[in-house]
Amino acid sequence: MRVFRSVKDLGPLEVALKEAMEIKADRYKYQELGKNKTALLIFFNNSLRTRLSTQKAAMNLGMNVIVLDVNQGAWKLETERGVVMDGDKSEHLLEAIPVMASYCDIIGVRSFARFESREDDYQEKILEQFIQYSGKPVFFMESATVHPLQSFADLITIEEYKECKRPKVVLTWAPHPKALPQAVPNSFAEWLNAADVDFVVTHPEGYELDPQFVGDAKVEYDQMKAFEGADFVYAKNWSCPGVTRPEDYGKILSQDMSWTVSERQMAVTNNAHFMHCLPVRRNMIVTDDVIESPRSLVIPEAANREISATVVLKRMLEAL
């Protein structure tokens, strides 16, 4: 595996999930794979779970790890071609990428949406440059449009906690004070469409996810109706994806607090488990009583980030 950005990159999903459970039972089993190999983790944005879990995964596999926070401790990077670099950016990404690649065997990159241009964000300009110019395997640690390590961990968690063969899983929009990217909901929709579940997406009008991610999932604009009989509820805010109105891309169209996941919504579910990728704005996305309930999976879900990253890095090491 040279690039990891999508569920399709893993091959058969049931095989990947089986591998995840094997690694969870013995996460140091493949420690010799990474001996004398180096993972470079590049962060253009803040991180807690992604940084820690991916470092831990690399160490599980015996790798050396270099972490670069681009905004603290590196030259400011220009990412666009044709720019006269007479401002505060001292180095161009086109020189920085091959230099960084010379110090490692595998590269992970985290770079959020800028909301300046829907076309630029959805073309993944920064990540694509790493793929094109590094000459090394590249995995997405969250990009402008996807967060596959999170969604893989989410699916591992659902597989562990499901109480029926084909559970009903609901992805629900919830309010937030800031405009957030669509990376997590995009990937979650993509991965759940590939899994054997009854998948429903619910959100206010105007928040329709890009068809390439939402696929054939059922879209329900009535949140209470969507929650009926759910076995898992995954809450996440996202800003307007701009599918029908590109001029609204990245905007906050609603802050309707009735969409906050509370006991009112959870009461119509099938005693559903609650999920969220974290960090979470309490009493905006979800109420205290729901996130603190015994059916909340936010901590096991976060812990499984180590497992999803270990599987991905193992696959990349095996392909070197």
Buried (B, 14 or more C-beta within 10 A) or exposed (E): BBBBBBBEBBEEBEEBBEBBEBBBEEBEBBBEBBEEBBBBBBBBBEBEBBBBBBBBBBBBBBBBBBBBBBEEEBEEBBBEEEEEEEEEBEBBBBEBBEEBBEEBBBBBBBBBBBBEBBEBBBEBBBBBBBBEBBEBBBBBBBBBBBBBBBBBBBBBBBBBBBEEEEBBBBBBBBBBEEBBBBBBBBBBBBBBBBBEBBBBBBBBEBBBBBEEBBBEBEBBEEBEEBBBBBBBBBBBBBBBBBBEEEEBBBEBBBEEEEBBBBEEBBEBBBEBBBBBBBEBBEEBBBBEEBBEBEBBBBEBBBBBBBBBBBBBBBBBBEEE
